[in-house]
């Protein structure tokens, strides 16, 4: 009989997911979106970033 997997283990970020997030954030065009006065809201940035990591909900991406 297999043991249940702890919830925090399911939601843990893999190295690949973290790397993908960092690569997206390092792109110059995406860095411009993060600048104050860019007319893009934090919620929009989180949504666009979460689109790049479909294995995580936007809430988790925003927290990360």
N, C-alpha and C positions, 0 to 999 in steps of 0.2 A: 504494500500500500504506500503510495507516494505521500510525502508530507506537503501541506499547503505552503505556497510561496508567500512570504511576507509582502504586504502591500508596498512598503518602501522599496523593496527589491524590484518590483515591477516598474515603479516610477523612476528608478534611478537613471541618470543620464549615462549613456555609453560614451566612450572616448570618441567614437565616430560622430555621434550627435553633437557633442561639444565642439569638436573640430569643425564640423559643418557650420555651426553657429558662428564661430570665430572667423572663418573664412568669409562668410556673408558680411559680417560687420566690418571686416578689414577692407572691403572693396570701396574705392574712393567715392563712387556714386551713392553708395549706401551711407557712408560717413557724412556726406552732405545732408542727407535726410535727418541725421541725428543732431545737426547744429541748431542752436537756438535761433528762432526766426525763420525756420525753413518752411513754415506754413503746414507742416505735417504734424499731426498730433501723436502723442505717445501711444495711444491706442492703435492708430494706423500703423505705426512702426512695428509694434508688437504683432499685429495681424500679418503684415508683410513678412516679418521674420518667421513667424509660426508656419507660414506657407512653405518655407524652406525645410521645415522639420515636421513632416506629417505624423510622426510617431508621438508627438507631444502636443497637448492642448495649448492654446494660446496663453492660458493662465500660467502654466509651467514655464513657458518661454519668457513671459514677462517677468516672472520672478527670477529666472536665471540671469 
